[in-house]
Amino acid sequence: MSKYQIAKAVQKELEILNRRIDQKILRGLSYIVEARRHKMLLAQLNRLHRHHSTGFLSRISSVFSFS
């Protein structure tokens, strides 16, 4: 699988997990297990995206962007 495909799969899983967490919140149930999985998936997604912008110029431009 390419990094793009992995990122898409992780995003889809995050969407499903978010819906499940929302349902548990509305029902008043605990969602600790889902929250941990969500945190792990976000970290994985951030690692995948970080590798795309590791160049010196991209880091400098992100520091000085005012948007």
C-alpha positions in Angstrom: 0.0 0.0 0.0 1.2 3.5 -0.7 1.3 6.2 1.9 -1.7 7.9 0.2 -3.7 4.7 0.5 -2.8 4.2 4.1 -3.7 7.8 4.9 -7.1 7.4 3.2 -7.7 4.1 5.1 -6.8 5.8 8.4 -9.0 8.8 7.7 -12.0 6.5 6.9 -11.4 4.5 10.1 -11.3 7.8 12.0 -14.6 8.9 10.6 -16.2 5.6 11.6 -14.6 5.8 15.1 -15.8 9.4 15.5 -19.4 8.3 14.8 -19.1 5.5 17.3 -17.7 7.9 19.9 -20.5 10.3 19.2 -23.1 7.6 19.7 -21.6 6.5 23.0 -21.5 10.1 24.2 -25.2 10.5 23.4 -26.0 7.3 25.2 -23.9 8.2 28.2 -21.6 5.3 27.8 -17.8 5.2 28.4 -15.7 5.6 25.2 -12.2 5.2 26.7 -11.2 2.4 24.4 -12.3 4.3 21.3 -10.6 7.5 22.5 -7.3 5.6 22.8 -7.7 4.1 19.3 -8.6 7.6 18.0 -5.4 9.1 19.6 -3.3 6.3 18.0 -4.8 6.7 14.6 -4.3 10.5 14.7 -0.7 10.0 15.6 -0.3 7.6 12.7 -1.9 10.1 10.3 0.3 12.9 11.6 3.4 10.8 11.0 2.3 10.0 7.5 1.7 13.7 6.7 4.8 14.9 8.4 7.0 12.9 6.0 5.6 14.9 3.1 6.8 18.3 4.4 10.2 17.6 6.0 12.2 19.8 3.7 13.9 22.9 5.0 11.9 25.4 2.9 8.6 23.8 3.8 9.5 24.0 7.5 10.5 27.7 7.2 7.4 28.6 5.2 5.2 27.0 7.8 6.9 29.0 10.6 6.4 32.3 8.7 2.9 31.7 7.3 0.4 34.1 8.7 -2.8 32.4 7.7 
